[in-house]
Amino acid sequence: MKNLVYIVLMGLLAASCASSDKKSAPNNQAASDVQPTAALQDSLVTQAFSAAADTVGLTKVTGQLNYTGNEPFTRPALFVSGSEAYVLIGDQTFMSETFNELNGKRVTIYGKMKKSKNAAELEVHYYKLSEQ
C-alpha cells in the first residue's frame, strides 16, 4: 500500500512538472521552443536607416559587428574599440537574417542603451552600413 501511494504521488509530480513547462511560455509554446532573448519583444522593430528615421532620443554608436561569447552561447555584438562592446538586441528578422549579412562590417547603430548584469546592451532601432 505504501509503495502504491509513492508511485501515485511520483506520477502526479511528474505530470505537474511537464504541464508547468507549457504554461510558462507565451503563445502556448513549450518552454524549450522559446528563445531566451529580448529579440522576442513585439514592440521593437529594427529597420535600415533612412532620412525619415526618427532618431530623437536614440544613441548613435559606430563599430564593427561580430559575435561575442563562446559556443554555444554566442551573442551578436557591436565592437566599438578594443575594450568597448555592446551586446545587440533587435527584432527577430534583424537578429536571425540581417546580422549575418552584416557580420564583420562597420556599421552605425541608432538605439537605446540597456544595462544588464553581465554586459552593456544596445537595443537596435536603426542600422546603417558605414563607409570605410
Secondary structure, 3 states (H helix, E strand, C coil): CHHHHHHHHHHHHHHHHHHHHHHCCHHHCCHHHCCCCHHHCCCCCCEECCCCCCCCCCEEEEEEEEEECCCCCCEEEEECCCCCEEEEECCHHHHHHHHHHHCCCEEEEEEEEEECCCCEEEEEEEEEECCC
